Amino acid sequence: MDVLIGFSCFICGFLMMFAIHRVIFDYYAGKSEAVIKELKRQMHEPINVEIMHTYAEPDDVTDLKFNE
């Protein structure tokens, strides 16, 4: 009888952990797939990038003061 109770507790615990595992992983897998779809959609949209270079000239940096 003790062996049967122990075996049934093991099976119930295994099935419960398996169910929890499936629910959690399905939830996070669904969220990650949605993020991946959104990132893929954003990759195919045209992006306008404007690069502006601003360089400091010697007159701009003659009076720099640090830690004062």
C-alpha positions in Angstrom: 0.0 0.0 0.0 2.8 2.4 0.9 4.5 1.7 -2.5 1.2 2.5 -4.3 0.7 5.8 -2.4 4.3 6.8 -3.1 4.1 5.9 -6.8 0.8 7.7 -7.2 2.2 10.8 -5.4 5.2 10.7 -7.8 3.0 10.4 -10.8 0.7 13.3 -9.6 3.7 15.5 -8.9 5.3 14.7 -12.2 2.0 15.5 -14.1 1.6 18.7 -12.1 5.1 19.9 -12.8 4.7 19.0 -16.5 1.5 21.0 -16.7 3.0 24.0 -15.0 6.1 23.7 -17.3 3.9 23.6 -20.4 1.8 26.6 -19.3 4.8 28.8 -18.5 6.8 27.9 -21.6 3.8 28.2 -23.9 3.1 31.7 -22.4 6.6 32.9 -22.8 7.1 31.2 -26.2 4.0 33.1 -27.4 5.3 36.4 -26.1 8.7 35.9 -27.7 7.2 35.0 -31.0 5.2 38.2 -31.0 8.3 40.2 -30.2 10.2 38.4 -33.0 7.3 39.1 -35.5 7.3 42.8 -34.5 11.1 43.1 -34.9 11.0 41.4 -38.3 8.2 43.8 -39.4 10.3 46.7 -38.3 13.3 45.4 -40.3 11.4 45.7 -43.5 10.2 49.2 -43.0 12.3 51.9 -44.7 14.3 53.9 -42.2 15.7 57.3 -43.0 19.0 57.9 -41.2 20.6 61.3 -41.3 24.1 61.5 -40.0 25.3 64.9 -38.8 29.0 65.4 -38.0 29.8 68.2 -35.7 33.4 68.8 -34.9 34.7 71.0 -32.2 37.1 73.7 -33.4 40.0 75.0 -31.4 38.2 78.1 -30.4 35.4 76.0 -28.9 37.7 74.1 -26.5 40.2 76.7 -25.4 38.3 77.5 -22.2 37.2 74.1 -21.0 37.3 73.6 -17.2 37.0 70.2 -15.5 36.0 69.6 -11.9 35.7 73.2 -11.0 
